[in-house]
Amino acid sequence: MRIAIIGTGYVGLVSGACFADFGHQVTCIDKDPNKIERLNRGEIPIFEPGLEQLVADNVAAGRLSFTLEAADAIREAAVVFIAVGTPTRRGDGHADLSYVYAATEEIGGLIDGFTVVVTKSTVPVGTGDEVEAILRRVRPDGDFAVVSNPEFLREGAAIEDFKRPDRVVIGTEDDRARAVMAELYRPLSLNDFPVIYTSRRTSELIKYAGNAFLAMKITFINEMADLCEKVDANVQQVAKGIGLDGRIGSKFLHAGPGYGGSCFPKDTIALVRTAQQYGAPVRLIETTVEVNDARKLAMADRVKAALGDLNGKTVGVLGLTFKPNTDDMRDSPSLAIIPALQAMGASVKAYDPEGMHEAEHLFTGLELTTGPYEAAEGADALVLLTEWNQFRALDLARIKDAMAQPIIIDLRNVYKPEEVRALGFTYSSIGRA
């Protein structure tokens, strides 16, 4: 099947490579000449384990290509995916759908024969209706169906999630579109991965509801961590104790500095705005957003509590991305914590295995180092902010020798308190009194 994907960002690129690996003929389209040029040279603009090889294999097999020219790819496609960004709109918190609608206008002028137009981007309820209306206005005689097919990819495990999904959600009530989408995802159906068919609006809401629930789960365990510290309990044991309940589950019950990334922050805010617009406020999600924003800033206060006056002090930070195995810095806790530490008078030096290039453009006055031990050199405190694997087995004796003061603030609970303290460190973590 011929597929065109508009947008070569995280979702578009991963989806395109995986569909090509299923045997489909995929053309990925983007308006950024630099990005297309890099992709055609075999350079992947994002860090995602396994993606570079997957793209290279399918380009070599002739199933995957990249272009600036949309016309031929869209005319020949049976399915056209819209996989452009939907960032938070400045001023009101709604999702900015301008890129989605611009792509829709372009598609409308180019489709030839029956075409399934799929919103893969995360969009508010009712967006599919507007996409259909735009297509009908641009192409009154067009033969098409608009489908919602949200993505559920975790950064750092996106290929695995695409090929072995918990579920595939397809929102359409058009029989022809359903048949096309069934053929598109046939490799997954053959392996008994659940493919769920719903109405278009239901599909759109499933994506937002899923992300909001996971964000709420993270915020819940973070608040339990604060309570654990007050009552001399251990949040990791609490999480295990409730996570073994099949109705709750163990995932997303890891206390830390708050959630970030490309999805949870913008999607929770967008859901709140949509709910308010329809007169059905989601108060649990509103509170989740407020608590998470406050938590990121509160982490700087933890450093101050451990170190005292930060004026003239040096703080080393390990990890800048919002999670390991990605170079994504969007809404990362580091973007709130590091400026707060600097505002308190601290000099900050940091290291991240994949986020250094992005950090150069996002921080002011931050010293970027070449490794974790260099970040610890001369530091009065060391903050573990992202749980990259290479930070899990540091030579703590070497770290201690490098530091001006042996103080560690572990915001991911990577280490065992008793072991770190036995080496002579002052050690602080989350939810472990």
Number of C-alpha atoms within 10 A of each C-alpha: 15 19 24 27 29 29 24 25 17 20 23 25 24 21 25 30 27 23 23 26 20 17 16 18 19 29 24 29 25 20 14 12 11 11 19 22 14 13 22 15 10 14 14 18 17 15 17 19 16 13 19 18 13 17 25 19 16 23 20 11 12 12 21 24 21 24 20 15 12 20 14 13 23 27 19 18 24 23 28 28 29 27 29 26 23 22 21 17 14 9 6 11 18 22 22 18 19 14 17 23 18 13 17 24 18 15 25 22 15 18 26 17 13 15 23 24 28 25 26 25 23 29 26 23 19 14 19 22 14 13 23 18 15 18 26 16 13 17 17 11 9 18 14 23 20 26 30 28 24 24 22 21 18 13 22 19 14 23 21 14 16 20 18 15 17 12 16 19 23 24 26 24 15 15 10 15 24 18 10 16 22 16 13 20 16 15 15 20 14 8 10 11 17 14 18 11 19 16 15 24 18 17 22 28 17 16 20 24 16 15 19 27 17 16 24 24 18 23 28 18 21 25 17 19 25 17 17 19 16 12 11 11 17 17 26 18 12 16 21 15 12 14 16 11 10 8 8 12 14 15 12 17 22 22 26 25 29 23 25 24 18 18 22 21 23 26 27 25 23 25 26 24 21 20 16 13 11 8 9 11 15 15 12 12 20 17 14 21 23 12 17 24 19 13 22 22 21 17 26 22 17 17 24 16 12 15 18 11 13 19 13 11 20 25 28 29 27 25 26 28 30 26 21 20 19 21 24 25 22 18 19 24 28 27 20 18 21 26 20 18 23 20 13 17 15 21 22 22 23 25 23 26 20 20 20 20 11 15 22 13 8 12 14 11 12 16 14 20 18 12 13 22 21 18 27 31 21 21 25 22 26 30 26 24 28 25 21 19 12 11 18 12 9 13 10 15 13 12 20 22 14 18 22 15 18 22 24 27 22 24 22 17 22 17 16 12 17 10 11 17 15 9 12 13 18 17 20 22 23 24 27 21 17
